[in-house]
Amino acid sequence: MDRAISDIDVLIREEKRLTAVESYEDAWAEGCAAGIEPDIMADAAITTALEELVRANGEATALALMERLRDRLIAGEFDEARHIH
């Protein structure tokens, strides 16, 4: 029974993540249409997200996220040219 609940939790979390990505992509497109440079939008998005994360869960949680993102960046996960399609 615990395994099934865990599987459901994973599916719910992934659905929430996909909804968040979709919302963010819409906001990004709106910013591009308004002529806002990508580096300005990225700075605003990351800063806002970190402020909210620190407020909700504390600095340690935000630092852990930044470390995971740094590792993913170094690994090339965000470089589309390195992805195999």
KAWOPE-V463634 format. One record per helix or strand of 2 or more residues. SS is the DSSP state (@ for helix, = for strand). FROM is the first residue (numbers start at 1). TO is the last residue. Records with the same first field share a line. If there is no record, write none. Layout:
BEGIN
SS = FROM-TO + FROM-TO
END
This chain:
BEGIN
@ = 2-33 + 38-57 + 59-74 + 80-82
END
